[in-house]
Amino acid sequence: MLPPLMDSELSLYYTPYCGYCSYVQRVAEQLGVTLVLRDISADQTCYNDLVAAQHRATVPVLRITSEEGGSEWMPESRDIVEYLVKRFGK
């Protein structure tokens, strides 16, 4: 098992009506992982950031921001859940 990322922020770009987004949120909650929620339907800045990074507004997307400021964007609910389970599962 990989050690948890202690010096990073996990932001989930989502919409409240997206079933795949809800799935990711449920898994994170079960694992005790805190996600910063970025609702692209309610916050134009979040929407713009997502489109600038991914060139589309498809959700869910997990943004992993390191303490140094670097970011990795991870689309696709299955990939996000797999990452969370590998990183934070017991």
C-alpha positions in Angstrom: 0.0 0.0 0.0 1.2 3.5 -0.8 1.6 6.0 2.0 -1.0 8.8 2.2 -0.1 12.1 0.6 0.2 14.4 3.6 1.3 17.5 1.8 -1.3 17.7 -0.9 -4.9 18.9 -1.5 -7.4 16.8 -3.2 -10.1 18.7 -5.1 -13.0 17.1 -6.8 -14.5 19.0 -9.7 -18.1 17.8 -9.8 -21.8 18.7 -10.3 -24.4 17.8 -7.7 -26.5 15.9 -10.3 -23.7 13.6 -11.5 -24.0 10.0 -10.4 -20.4 9.3 -11.0 -19.4 12.3 -8.9 -21.6 11.0 -6.1 -20.0 7.6 -6.3 -16.5 9.2 -5.9 -17.7 11.2 -3.0 -19.2 8.1 -1.3 -15.9 6.2 -1.7 -13.8 9.1 -0.4 -16.2 9.4 2.7 -15.9 5.6 3.4 -12.1 5.9 3.2 -12.1 9.0 5.5 -10.6 11.1 2.7 -11.3 14.8 2.7 -12.0 16.2 -0.7 -12.4 19.9 -1.4 -15.6 20.0 -3.5 -15.5 22.3 -6.6 -19.1 22.6 -8.1 -18.5 23.6 -11.7 -22.3 24.3 -12.1 -22.3 26.9 -9.3 -18.8 28.4 -9.6 -17.7 29.9 -12.9 -14.0 30.0 -11.7 -14.0 26.3 -11.0 -15.6 25.6 -14.4 -13.0 27.8 -16.1 -10.1 26.1 -14.3 -11.4 22.7 -15.3 -11.8 23.6 -18.9 -8.4 25.3 -19.0 -6.7 22.2 -17.6 -8.8 19.4 -19.4 -10.1 21.2 -22.5 -13.6 20.0 -21.6 -16.1 20.3 -18.7 -16.7 16.6 -18.1 -16.8 15.6 -14.4 -15.7 14.1 -12.1 -12.1 15.1 -12.2 -9.8 14.9 -9.2 -7.1 17.6 -8.9 -4.1 16.6 -6.8 -2.2 19.7 -5.8 1.1 19.3 -4.1 2.4 21.6 -1.4 4.9 22.9 -3.9 2.0 24.0 -6.1 2.2 21.4 -8.9 -1.1 19.8 -10.0 -2.1 16.5 -11.5 -5.6 16.2 -13.0 -7.3 12.8 -12.9 -10.5 12.3 -14.9 -12.8 9.3 -14.9 -14.6 8.0 -11.8 -13.1 4.5 -11.9 -9.6 5.9 -12.1 -10.2 8.3 -9.2 -11.7 5.5 -7.0 -8.8 3.2 -7.8 -6.4 5.9 -6.9 -8.2 6.7 -3.6 -8.4 3.0 -2.6 -4.7 2.4 -3.4 -3.6 5.6 -1.7 -5.9 5.5 1.4 -7.4 2.0 1.7 -6.5 -0.1 4.6 
